Amino acid sequence: MSEKQIRIGLILNILDEEYQTSVFSGIKKRCQEKNVDIICFQNENPLSLNQTIITKLPGKDFFNVDGIIILSSVFSDSPSIHSEASIRKIWPDIPVVSVGQKIQGIPSVSIRSNKAMNRLMDHLIKDHHYRNFLYVTGLDDLVDSMERKTVFENSIRKYQKKDPDITYNCISGHFNEVAAREVLAQYISSNPSKPADVIVCANDNMALGVNKYLKSQNTHSQWENCAVTGFDDIPQAAMEIPAFTTVHQPLEEMGSKALDIMLEALNGNVIEESFVDAKLIIRESCGCKMTSKNKAISEKHLVSIQRKFIQSEHQLKFLSHWGQQLNSITDTNGLMYALDTNLSALGIDNFALFSFPLISTENKISIDRLFSMTSLLFLRQNGERITQYGKVKKGNLAAFLSDLSENIHTHSLALKLLTSSTGETGFIIYDAPEQMHPHICSISTNIAQTIFRLQTNEQKQKYSEQLEKAVSKRTRELIAENNKRIEVEAEVLKISEMERQRFSTDLHDDICQRLAGLAMLCRCYSTSEKPISREQMVELTELITDTLQTTRQYAHNSFPVDLDSLGMKNSLSNLCNAFQSQSKCSCKYTWNLPENRQFSRPQAINIFRIIQEALQNIMKHAKATEAEVYIGKEKSKIIVRISDNGKGLANTRSQKQGIGMKSMSYRADQIEAKFTTRNNIPSGTIVELILPEEKLEKTKRKD
């Protein structure tokens, strides 16, 4: 496509019935003649999408169109588009043309049916001499319905001036077969003996319902031969027996003229309003007998319609098989294969499938946001599937459309949203023959459900893989934690056993030896012939006192009873003093905690044991001359630090593997504290315990 190529956006409801497909067909043919590109936006569910397709997609950001043509059928479902101001608010910079309904200030093209409706009434009154009329109309608040009813009533009143015997009644429902049958049945039951000569229907669908009811067994005999006419000239009108007399709307001509008005607007020439005239089609339902010429034309038209009907039936069977195939697809490759083969069989050469990301119902996002997140899944171009199309950037639809338009042999494309039971799953852009549009709309539902099913399965597979990885990771963690627990339990047992062994050794090597010495000394004194002197009794007393003091120290080391009687602060002070007297190493002790902070019993016991073990290591291994025990608050943490100026940690790894280090680390874990060891500067070792302040208990001060 060159830079000056014109692209027009057409907005309608959905290409599944003749009115809209005929208008689209007329625009397509004119676009081909004028070398203009047209993309048709099917606005199937405008209210559920908050009119985002109407108001945002056919603009510069997504598809870069130069003008917008809107079918008036969209207006009834989109109440926000009803005036020039509302339209200019949506599309301020590009021209807009309305088709089928006049909007003041907006160029429009519509069908002028007054003449054809008057000709119908002239034919029924003048040629058939009908006097009793029944008019079946749609809802009174629709413009088309009101205009046709007004023309009908004005015609009756005109003839009533000359012939007062002409009468009429009006009944209203909806523009469909079922509603027409219901309102006619109610009217006939109320007026069984006052049949009308002719029933004039506001459209062909209502005429079909009326005709079927008149032929049913429920109809009163007086109404059986009542004539019927329609309006619109749909294909079924010519196939009915008798064929309907109706008013033909030149929809393709209206579409063609709409494009001409748009091109004039793009050139700066605004045509406010343009019309095409409807045509009266006389067949047999009004009571006429067909002439040989009209009969030949009707038969030719009927054969054409029957041929289209047979083709449509064949295509419906084909689409049924295609739908079953889509329902059984389990992966994306299967979907691509089904699309390629079936589109080829239907002769659809240009078809692009885009998908939206799978969005949960709790996280609904706007349709324009979805379009910006879209991904191209499948592209069939000029009858060939394009498997590599990496140049299309994700979400850059304007660039994609320009690229596509340069390479395909058509000027017209249609866009259809793919809607599943949970929302929009994507959209398709395609080119198809006129009779294929309803079938594409039908199969799009199967495609939408297939995409949703594949995305859901893919998401479930990802969730399953993620869950499997999480379970595997957690299993490894649990195994590691269990192994660690087993190791810790083994270390605890080992430490406990060594503590008992050390306690037993101390009792055997120290206390027992002292008691044995006392026993020998007492035995010696008891066998001596000389009386025991005062000096000997003093020596014996000192030995007993020293043994008692040592025993008390062992008992204190086994369990610090001072913690209960003296408290944490004083117990640690005694521990530091005892260390200094035993090791000949000076020990500085600092307690820097508020008075309303105290340790729980498990915290106090474990912290005491850690400090005790650290001092024991200093005394046995450090060869230090100075040591310090510090307990204080730093920011929101309690710090317990034992440092010395000894030889330090020559091998940190081996130190961590020692029983003493593991014992301290285990005790720190018990109170949820962080335990570290490091070399002191310039020499020595630092053992540090960090405990969050919130782990401590607060006490209320007594005034």
GUKOL-391654 format. One record per residue (C-alpha): x, y, z; chain. Coordinates in steps of 0.2 Angstrom, whole numbers, plus 5000, padded with zeros to 4 digits. Last residue first. Layout:
# residues N
X|Y|Z|A
...
***
This chain:
# residues 703
5034|5020|5457|A
5034|5002|5451|A
5041|5000|5434|A
5032|4989|5422|A
5042|4975|5415|A
5046|4972|5396|A
5050|4955|5390|A
5063|4953|5376|A
5060|4946|5359|A
5054|4963|5353|A
5073|4969|5355|A
5079|4958|5341|A
5093|4947|5347|A
5111|4948|5340|A
5125|4936|5348|A
5143|4940|5344|A
5159|4930|5347|A
5174|4941|5343|A
5192|4934|5342|A
5209|4940|5345|A
5221|4952|5336|A
5221|4969|5328|A
5207|4968|5325|A
5196|4954|5331|A
5193|4939|5320|A
5175|4933|5317|A
5161|4923|5325|A
5143|4925|5322|A
5126|4920|5331|A
5109|4927|5326|A
5096|4925|5339|A
5080|4915|5338|A
5081|4909|5356|A
5084|4890|5352|A
5094|4895|5337|A
5107|4904|5348|A
5109|4888|5359|A
5113|4878|5343|A
5126|4891|5338|A
5134|4890|5355|A
5134|4871|5355|A
5141|4871|5337|A
5155|4882|5342|A
5160|4872|5357|A
5159|4855|5348|A
5171|4862|5334|A
5165|4863|5316|A
5164|4881|5317|A
5182|4883|5322|A
5188|4872|5308|A
5179|4883|5296|A
5187|4899|5304|A
5204|4893|5303|A
5217|4904|5312|A
5203|4911|5323|A
5211|4924|5335|A
5228|4923|5344|A
5222|4932|5359|A
5216|4950|5361|A
5198|4945|5367|A
5180|4948|5363|A
5163|4942|5370|A
5148|4952|5362|A
5129|4951|5367|A
5120|4964|5357|A
5101|4967|5359|A
5093|4975|5343|A
5082|4990|5340|A
5096|5003|5338|A
5111|4995|5347|A
5106|4989|5365|A
5119|4982|5377|A
5128|4967|5384|A
5147|4967|5383|A
5159|4954|5389|A
5178|4959|5387|A
5194|4949|5388|A
5212|4954|5390|A
5228|4944|5392|A
5224|4931|5379|A
5231|4914|5376|A
5216|4910|5365|A
5214|4891|5368|A
5209|4886|5386|A
5205|4902|5394|A
5197|4910|5379|A
5187|4894|5375|A
5180|4894|5393|A
5176|4912|5391|A
5166|4908|5375|A
5157|4893|5383|A
5152|4904|5398|A
5146|4918|5387|A
5136|4905|5377|A
5129|4896|5393|A
5123|4913|5400|A
5115|4917|5384|A
5106|4900|5384|A
5100|4902|5402|A
5095|4920|5401|A
5085|4917|5385|A
5076|4901|5391|A
5072|4911|5407|A
5065|4926|5398|A
5077|4941|5397|A
5073|4958|5405|A
5071|4976|5399|A
5063|4988|5411|A
5080|4993|5418|A
5087|4998|5401|A
5102|4989|5395|A
5120|4993|5395|A
5129|4979|5405|A
5148|4980|5403|A
5161|4968|5410|A
5180|4969|5407|A
5190|4953|5410|A
5208|4953|5414|A
5216|4936|5411|A
5224|4927|5426|A
5213|4912|5420|A
5205|4907|5437|A
5203|4924|5445|A
5197|4932|5429|A
5185|4919|5424|A
5177|4919|5442|A
5175|4938|5441|A
5167|4936|5423|A
5155|4923|5430|A
5151|4934|5445|A
5147|4948|5434|A
5136|4937|5423|A
5126|4932|5438|A
5124|4950|5443|A
5116|4955|5427|A
5106|4940|5424|A
5097|4939|5441|A
5104|4936|5458|A
5092|4922|5465|A
5086|4914|5449|A
5101|4917|5438|A
5112|4912|5453|A
5107|4894|5451|A
5118|4893|5436|A
5117|4874|5432|A
5132|4863|5429|A
5144|4877|5431|A
5136|4881|5448|A
5137|4863|5453|A
5156|4862|5448|A
5159|4878|5458|A
5150|4872|5473|A
5161|4856|5472|A
5177|4867|5471|A
5171|4877|5486|A
5168|4861|5496|A
5185|4854|5492|A
5193|4871|5497|A
5184|4870|5514|A
5189|4852|5517|A
5207|4856|5513|A
5207|4871|5524|A
5199|4862|5538|A
5212|4848|5537|A
5226|4861|5537|A
5218|4870|5553|A
5217|4853|5562|A
5235|4849|5558|A
5241|4866|5565|A
5231|4863|5581|A
5240|4847|5584|A
5232|4829|5583|A
5238|4818|5598|A
5253|4807|5595|A
5250|4789|5593|A
5246|4791|5575|A
5233|4779|5568|A
5218|4792|5567|A
5229|4805|5560|A
5235|4794|5546|A
5217|4789|5542|A
5211|4807|5542|A
5225|4811|5530|A
5221|4796|5519|A
5202|4801|5519|A
5207|4819|5515|A
5218|4814|5500|A
5204|4802|5494|A
5192|4817|5495|A
5203|4828|5485|A
5206|4814|5472|A
5187|4812|5471|A
5184|4830|5469|A
5197|4833|5456|A
5201|4819|5444|A
5184|4809|5447|A
5173|4824|5449|A
5181|4833|5434|A
5180|4817|5424|A
5162|4814|5427|A
5158|4832|5423|A
5168|4831|5407|A
5159|4815|5403|A
5142|4822|5406|A
5147|4837|5396|A
5153|4826|5382|A
5137|4816|5382|A
5127|4832|5381|A
5138|4838|5367|A
5136|4822|5358|A
5117|4821|5361|A
5116|4839|5355|A
5127|4835|5340|A
5116|4820|5335|A
5100|4831|5337|A
5108|4844|5326|A
5113|4832|5313|A
5096|4824|5313|A
5088|4842|5312|A
5100|4846|5298|A
5095|4830|5289|A
5077|4834|5292|A
5079|4852|5286|A
5088|4845|5270|A
5074|4833|5267|A
5062|4847|5270|A
5071|4858|5258|A
5072|4845|5245|A
5053|4841|5247|A
5050|4860|5245|A
5060|4861|5229|A
5051|4846|5222|A
5034|4853|5228|A
5038|4870|5220|A
5044|4862|5204|A
5028|4851|5203|A
5018|4866|5207|A
5026|4876|5193|A
5024|4862|5181|A
5006|4860|5185|A
5003|4879|5184|A
5011|4878|5167|A
5001|4864|5162|A
4985|4872|5169|A
4989|4888|5159|A
4992|4878|5143|A
4975|4869|5146|A
4967|4886|5148|A
4975|4893|5133|A
4970|4878|5123|A
4952|4878|5129|A
4950|4897|5126|A
4957|4896|5109|A
4945|4881|5105|A
4930|4891|5112|A
4934|4906|5101|A
4937|4895|5086|A
4920|4887|5089|A
4911|4904|5091|A
4920|4910|5075|A
4912|4895|5065|A
4895|4905|5066|A
4902|4922|5060|A
4911|4913|5046|A
4895|4905|5041|A
4886|4921|5041|A
4900|4929|5030|A
4901|4915|5017|A
4887|4922|5006|A
4896|4938|5003|A
4912|4930|4998|A
4926|4931|5011|A
4940|4942|5017|A
4947|4940|5034|A
4953|4948|5050|A
4949|4937|5066|A
4948|4942|5084|A
4954|4936|5101|A
4948|4927|5117|A
4934|4939|5122|A
4924|4934|5137|A
4921|4919|5148|A
4908|4909|5137|A
4919|4913|5122|A
4919|4928|5110|A
4930|4929|5095|A
4929|4947|5088|A
4926|4949|5070|A
4935|4960|5058|A
4931|4961|5039|A
4943|4965|5025|A
4941|4973|5008|A
4953|4979|4995|A
4958|4962|4989|A
4973|4953|4981|A
4984|4953|4996|A
5002|4959|4999|A
5001|4978|5001|A
4985|4976|5012|A
4994|4964|5024|A
5008|4976|5027|A
4996|4990|5030|A
4985|4979|5041|A
5001|4973|5051|A
5007|4991|5053|A
4990|4997|5060|A
4989|4982|5071|A
5005|4984|5081|A
5000|4974|5096|A
5015|4962|5095|A
5026|4968|5081|A
5023|4960|5064|A
5040|4956|5056|A
5041|4939|5063|A
5029|4932|5051|A
5035|4914|5048|A
5021|4901|5044|A
5012|4911|5031|A
4998|4899|5025|A
4995|4901|5006|A
4978|4906|4998|A
4983|4924|4995|A
4988|4926|5013|A
4983|4914|5027|A
4990|4920|5044|A
4989|4911|5061|A
4993|4915|5079|A
4996|4934|5079|A
4997|4941|5097|A
4986|4954|5105|A
4991|4965|5120|A
4986|4982|5112|A
4969|4974|5107|A
4966|4968|5125|A
4969|4986|5131|A
4956|4992|5118|A
4944|4978|5125|A
4945|4985|5143|A
4952|4974|5157|A
4944|4961|5168|A
4955|4955|5182|A
4943|4945|5192|A
4937|4936|5177|A
4954|4930|5174|A
4963|4936|5158|A
4970|4924|5145|A
4981|4934|5133|A
4971|4939|5117|A
4973|4929|5101|A
4974|4935|5083|A
4969|4925|5068|A
4972|4931|5051|A
4962|4925|5035|A
4965|4929|5017|A
4962|4915|5004|A
4944|4909|5009|A
4940|4896|4995|A
4929|4886|5007|A
4941|4871|5005|A
4956|4882|5008|A
4948|4889|5024|A
4945|4871|5030|A
4963|4865|5027|A
4972|4880|5034|A
4961|4882|5049|A
4961|4864|5054|A
4980|4864|5052|A
4983|4879|5063|A
4971|4872|5077|A
4980|4856|5077|A
4997|4865|5079|A
4990|4875|5093|A
4986|4859|5103|A
4971|4848|5109|A
4959|4849|5094|A
4942|4839|5097|A
4930|4854|5097|A
4939|4861|5082|A
4935|4845|5072|A
4917|4845|5077|A
4915|4863|5072|A
4923|4859|5055|A
4911|4845|5053|A
4896|4857|5056|A
4904|4870|5045|A
4904|4857|5030|A
4886|4853|5034|A
4882|4872|5034|A
4892|4874|5018|A
4881|4861|5009|A
4865|4870|5015|A
4871|4887|5010|A
4875|4880|4992|A
4858|4873|4991|A
4850|4889|4997|A
4861|4899|4985|A
4855|4888|4971|A
4837|4890|4977|A
4839|4909|4977|A
4846|4909|4959|A
4832|4897|4954|A
4819|4909|4962|A
4826|4924|4953|A
4825|4915|4936|A
4807|4909|4941|A
4802|4927|4945|A
4809|4934|4929|A
4800|4920|4919|A
4784|4923|4929|A
4786|4942|4926|A
4787|4940|4907|A
4773|4927|4907|A
4762|4938|4917|A
4760|4933|4936|A
4742|4933|4942|A
4740|4946|4956|A
4731|4943|4972|A
4743|4952|4984|A
4753|4936|4987|A
4756|4934|4968|A
4771|4945|4964|A
4773|4964|4962|A
4790|4971|4968|A
4789|4990|4972|A
4806|4999|4971|A
4815|5009|4985|A
4823|5025|4980|A
4841|5030|4985|A
4844|5045|4995|A
4857|5058|4999|A
4860|5070|5014|A
4873|5083|5019|A
4885|5081|5005|A
4901|5089|5011|A
4915|5092|4998|A
4932|5093|5006|A
4940|5080|4996|A
4939|5067|5011|A
4920|5072|5011|A
4918|5068|4993|A
4926|5051|4996|A
4914|5048|5010|A
4899|5053|4999|A
4905|5040|4986|A
4907|5027|4999|A
4889|5029|5005|A
4883|5029|4987|A
4890|5011|4985|A
4882|5006|5001|A
4865|5013|4996|A
4866|5004|4979|A
4870|4988|4988|A
4855|4990|4999|A
4843|4994|4985|A
4827|4991|4996|A
4814|4981|4987|A
4796|4983|4992|A
4785|4968|4993|A
4772|4957|4984|A
4776|4940|4992|A
4777|4924|4982|A
4762|4913|4985|A
4769|4901|4990|A
4785|4908|4998|A
4801|4907|4989|A
4802|4926|4983|A
4799|4932|5001|A
4812|4920|5008|A
4826|4930|4998|A
4822|4946|5008|A
4812|4959|4998|A
4812|4973|5011|A
4793|4975|5014|A
4778|4963|5014|A
4761|4960|5007|A
4747|4948|5011|A
4730|4944|5003|A
4716|4936|5014|A
4709|4920|5007|A
4709|4911|5023|A
4702|4925|5034|A
4683|4920|5033|A
4688|4902|5037|A
4694|4906|5054|A
4713|4902|5057|A
4718|4889|5069|A
4721|4876|5055|A
4736|4885|5049|A
4737|4894|5032|A
4733|4911|5039|A
4746|4908|5053|A
4760|4904|5040|A
4756|4920|5030|A
4756|4931|5045|A
4773|4924|5051|A
4781|4926|5034|A
4773|4944|5032|A
4782|4948|5049|A
4798|4943|5042|A
4795|4952|5026|A
4793|4969|5034|A
4780|4982|5039|A
4766|4970|5034|A
4750|4975|5024|A
4736|4962|5028|A
4723|4962|5014|A
4704|4960|5012|A
4702|4960|5031|A
4691|4948|5040|A
4677|4954|5051|A
4669|4938|5057|A
4683|4932|5069|A
4687|4949|5076|A
4693|4946|5094|A
4701|4929|5089|A
4707|4937|5073|A
4716|4951|5083|A
4724|4939|5095|A
4730|4927|5082|A
4737|4942|5072|A
4747|4948|5087|A
4754|4931|5090|A
4759|4927|5072|A
4767|4944|5070|A
4777|4941|5086|A
4783|4924|5080|A
4788|4930|5063|A
4799|4945|5068|A
4799|4964|5068|A
4791|4966|5085|A
4773|4969|5089|A
4760|4981|5082|A
4742|4980|5076|A
4734|4993|5065|A
4716|4994|5058|A
4709|5000|5042|A
4693|5006|5033|A
4688|5010|5015|A
4670|5013|5014|A
4672|5032|5014|A
4678|5032|4996|A
4684|5048|4989|A
4690|5056|5005|A
4694|5038|5011|A
4707|5037|4997|A
4718|5051|5004|A
4715|5044|5022|A
4721|5027|5017|A
4737|5034|5009|A
4741|5045|5024|A
4739|5029|5035|A
4751|5019|5025|A
4764|5033|5024|A
4763|5036|5042|A
4765|5017|5046|A
4780|5016|5035|A
4788|5031|5043|A
4785|5025|5061|A
4792|5008|5058|A
4808|5015|5050|A
4810|5027|5065|A
4808|5014|5078|A
4798|5020|5093|A
4782|5012|5087|A
4788|4994|5088|A
4784|4984|5073|A
4769|4985|5061|A
4755|4974|5055|A
4742|4985|5045|A
4725|4977|5042|A
4715|4984|5028|A
4697|4983|5022|A
4693|4991|5005|A
4703|4981|4992|A
4699|4986|4975|A
4713|4975|4967|A
4720|4987|4954|A
4715|5004|4962|A
4716|5000|4981|A
4730|4987|4982|A
4740|4995|4968|A
4738|5013|4975|A
4744|5006|4992|A
4759|4998|4984|A
4763|5014|4974|A
4762|5024|4990|A
4775|5012|4999|A
4786|5013|4984|A
4786|5032|4984|A
4788|5033|5003|A
4803|5021|5003|A
4817|5034|5002|A
4833|5023|5007|A
4846|5032|5017|A
4863|5041|5014|A
4870|5052|5027|A
4883|5067|5030|A
4883|5072|5048|A
4875|5089|5054|A
4859|5081|5059|A
4860|5062|5060|A
4849|5054|5046|A
4847|5035|5046|A
4851|5021|5034|A
4870|5024|5032|A
4879|5038|5042|A
4895|5045|5035|A
4909|5051|5047|A
4924|5062|5042|A
4940|5061|5052|A
4948|5073|5065|A
4936|5073|5079|A
4931|5055|5079|A
4923|5051|5096|A
4919|5069|5101|A
4913|5072|5084|A
4901|5058|5085|A
4894|5064|5101|A
4892|5082|5095|A
4884|5076|5078|A
4870|5067|5088|A
4864|5049|5092|A
4880|5039|5096|A
4879|5037|5115|A
4863|5026|5113|A
4874|5012|5105|A
4862|4996|5103|A
4849|5006|5093|A
4863|5016|5084|A
4872|5001|5077|A
4857|4998|5065|A
4861|5015|5058|A
4876|5008|5048|A
4891|5018|5052|A
4904|5024|5039|A
4921|5030|5046|A
4935|5039|5038|A
4954|5039|5036|A
4957|5023|5045|A
4973|5020|5055|A
4969|5003|5062|A
4974|5003|5080|A
4980|5021|5085|A
4973|5031|5071|A
4955|5026|5074|A
4944|5011|5071|A
4948|5004|5088|A
4943|5017|5100|A
4925|5023|5100|A
4916|5009|5090|A
4926|4995|5097|A
4926|5002|5114|A
4907|5003|5114|A
4906|4998|5132|A
4911|4980|5127|A
4895|4973|5134|A
4885|4986|5127|A
4892|4985|5109|A
4890|4966|5107|A
4891|4962|5089|A
4901|4977|5083|A
4907|4969|5067|A
4921|4981|5061|A
4922|4981|5042|A
4939|4986|5034|A
4938|4995|5017|A
4953|4999|5006|A
4950|5011|4991|A
4955|5008|4973|A
4939|5017|4967|A
4932|5002|4957|A
4937|4990|4971|A
4930|5001|4984|A
4914|5002|4975|A
4912|4984|4975|A
4916|4982|4993|A
4904|4996|4998|A
4889|4987|4989|A
4894|4971|4997|A
4894|4979|5014|A
4877|4986|5011|A
4871|4968|5006|A
4880|4960|5020|A
4871|4971|5033|A
4853|4969|5026|A
4856|4951|5021|A
4860|4943|5038|A
4875|4937|5048|A
4888|4950|5045|A
4887|4958|5062|A
4882|4974|5070|A
4890|4987|5058|A
4905|4999|5058|A
4914|5002|5041|A
4931|5009|5042|A
4939|5017|5027|A
4957|5016|5021|A
4964|5028|5008|A
4981|5024|5000|A
4992|5039|5000|A
5007|5031|5008|A
5007|5017|4995|A
5000|5000|5000|A
***
